Amino acid sequence: MAEGECLRRVGRWGRDQAGQAPSPQRGTTELILERCDLEIQANGRDHHTADLCHEKLVLRRGQRFRLTL
């Protein structure tokens, strides 16, 4: 399966039309992150949750959020 085809088949929640999560492709390797910024201040402001917690990310379900890998 071509990469573009896989992206088209997978829906909004990471599942295909049959409701199944896509299976790993042969020859794939793990993604090891060196840095992940959850942008707590910006997301807290955008989600109106900044007053709830300054140390952890608090989001509202269904709203977009930012992160930097």
NUROTOR-311482 format. One record per residue: residue number from 0; residue in three letters; chain; x negated, y negated, z negated of N, C-alpha, C in turn. Coordinates in steps of 0.05 Angstrom, whole numbers. Last residue first. Layout:
BEGIN
(NUM ALA A (X Y Z) (X Y Z) (X Y Z));
...
END
This chain:
BEGIN
(68 LEU A (-150 -376 -359) (-167 -352 -362) (-195 -358 -353));
(67 THR A (-103 -413 -392) (-127 -415 -375) (-144 -390 -381));
(66 LEU A (-33 -422 -389) (-56 -411 -402) (-79 -412 -382));
(65 ARG A (33 -448 -400) (6 -449 -387) (-14 -433 -403));
(64 PHE A (101 -428 -385) (79 -436 -403) (53 -435 -388));
(63 ARG A (172 -435 -375) (144 -431 -365) (124 -440 -386));
(62 GLN A (223 -402 -413) (209 -426 -404) (181 -420 -395));
(61 GLY A (242 -355 -434) (253 -364 -409) (241 -390 -398));
(60 ARG A (235 -371 -503) (240 -351 -482) (252 -364 -457));
(59 ARG A (186 -416 -524) (215 -410 -522) (219 -392 -498));
(58 LEU A (129 -401 -565) (142 -408 -540) (172 -403 -542));
(57 VAL A (72 -414 -601) (101 -409 -604) (115 -419 -579));
(56 LEU A (8 -394 -618) (25 -403 -596) (54 -395 -601));
(55 LYS A (-20 -419 -679) (-11 -397 -662) (7 -409 -640));
(54 GLU A (-33 -465 -706) (-54 -445 -703) (-46 -423 -684));
(53 HIS A (9 -497 -715) (-13 -510 -701) (-35 -490 -695));
(52 CYS A (80 -492 -714) (54 -479 -720) (32 -492 -703));
(51 LEU A (123 -527 -711) (126 -501 -724) (100 -489 -732));
(50 ASP A (113 -572 -681) (116 -575 -710) (118 -549 -725));
(49 ALA A (115 -553 -628) (89 -563 -639) (90 -565 -670));
(48 THR A (157 -539 -598) (151 -521 -621) (125 -530 -635));
(47 HIS A (173 -558 -548) (184 -570 -573) (180 -552 -597));
(46 HIS A (147 -541 -504) (168 -523 -515) (181 -534 -540));
(45 ASP A (109 -581 -496) (128 -575 -475) (152 -558 -485));
(44 ARG A (79 -577 -545) (93 -602 -537) (115 -596 -517));
(43 GLY A (60 -525 -540) (76 -533 -563) (92 -558 -558));
(42 ASN A (29 -530 -494) (52 -512 -494) (71 -519 -517));
(41 ALA A (-11 -566 -513) (6 -573 -489) (31 -556 -489));
(40 GLN A (-33 -536 -557) (-22 -564 -560) (-3 -571 -537));
(39 ILE A (-48 -486 -535) (-29 -488 -557) (-17 -516 -559));
(38 GLU A (-74 -458 -492) (-64 -486 -490) (-42 -492 -510));
(37 LEU A (-99 -411 -494) (-70 -410 -494) (-57 -437 -493));
(36 ASP A (-153 -390 -459) (-143 -414 -473) (-112 -414 -471));
(35 CYS A (-199 -341 -459) (-170 -345 -454) (-161 -368 -471));
(34 ARG A (-257 -311 -433) (-245 -334 -447) (-215 -335 -440));
(33 GLU A (-269 -264 -410) (-290 -277 -426) (-279 -299 -443));
(32 LEU A (-234 -205 -399) (-233 -234 -401) (-256 -244 -419));
(31 ILE A (-237 -155 -354) (-248 -163 -380) (-249 -193 -381));
(30 LEU A (-198 -111 -323) (-204 -139 -323) (-213 -146 -351));
(29 GLU A (-218 -47 -299) (-207 -64 -319) (-215 -93 -315));
(28 THR A (-208 -29 -230) (-224 -30 -254) (-210 -49 -274));
(27 THR A (-185 18 -181) (-183 -7 -195) (-200 -6 -220));
(26 GLY A (-183 66 -154) (-207 50 -151) (-206 23 -165));
(25 ARG A (-114 67 -142) (-139 81 -144) (-162 61 -140));
(24 GLN A (-70 27 -181) (-81 33 -156) (-108 49 -160));
(23 PRO A (-19 44 -228) (-46 34 -222) (-55 43 -195));
(22 SER A (50 31 -210) (29 49 -219) (2 38 -212));
(21 PRO A (96 -18 -234) (79 -7 -213) (57 10 -224));
(20 ALA A (154 3 -271) (129 -12 -270) (111 -1 -249));
(19 GLN A (219 7 -243) (195 20 -253) (171 1 -251));
(18 GLY A (265 -12 -220) (261 -16 -249) (236 -3 -260));
(17 ALA A (269 -10 -167) (280 13 -181) (277 10 -211));
(16 GLN A (241 -54 -151) (270 -55 -148) (283 -32 -163));
(15 ASP A (190 -59 -203) (199 -58 -175) (229 -57 -174));
(14 ARG A (169 -108 -252) (181 -82 -245) (189 -83 -215));
(13 GLY A (155 -157 -272) (134 -138 -268) (144 -110 -261));
(12 TRP A (200 -190 -273) (190 -180 -298) (169 -158 -295));
(11 ARG A (210 -204 -219) (204 -224 -239) (192 -214 -264));
(10 GLY A (183 -148 -181) (201 -170 -187) (192 -188 -209));
(9 VAL A (144 -123 -130) (146 -126 -159) (163 -151 -165));
(8 ARG A (141 -126 -75) (158 -105 -87) (163 -110 -117));
(7 ARG A (104 -166 -64) (132 -170 -56) (150 -150 -70));
(6 LEU A (57 -143 -83) (67 -168 -95) (96 -173 -88));
(5 CYS A (51 -100 -48) (55 -95 -76) (67 -119 -90));
(4 GLU A (42 -127 -1) (66 -111 -3) (72 -105 -32));
(3 GLY A (-8 -150 -11) (15 -167 -7) (41 -152 -10));
(2 GLU A (-41 -103 -12) (-38 -120 -36) (-13 -138 -33));
(1 ALA A (-12 -44 17) (-27 -68 19) (-22 -86 -5));
(0 MET A (-17 23 0) (0 0 0) (-18 -25 0));
END
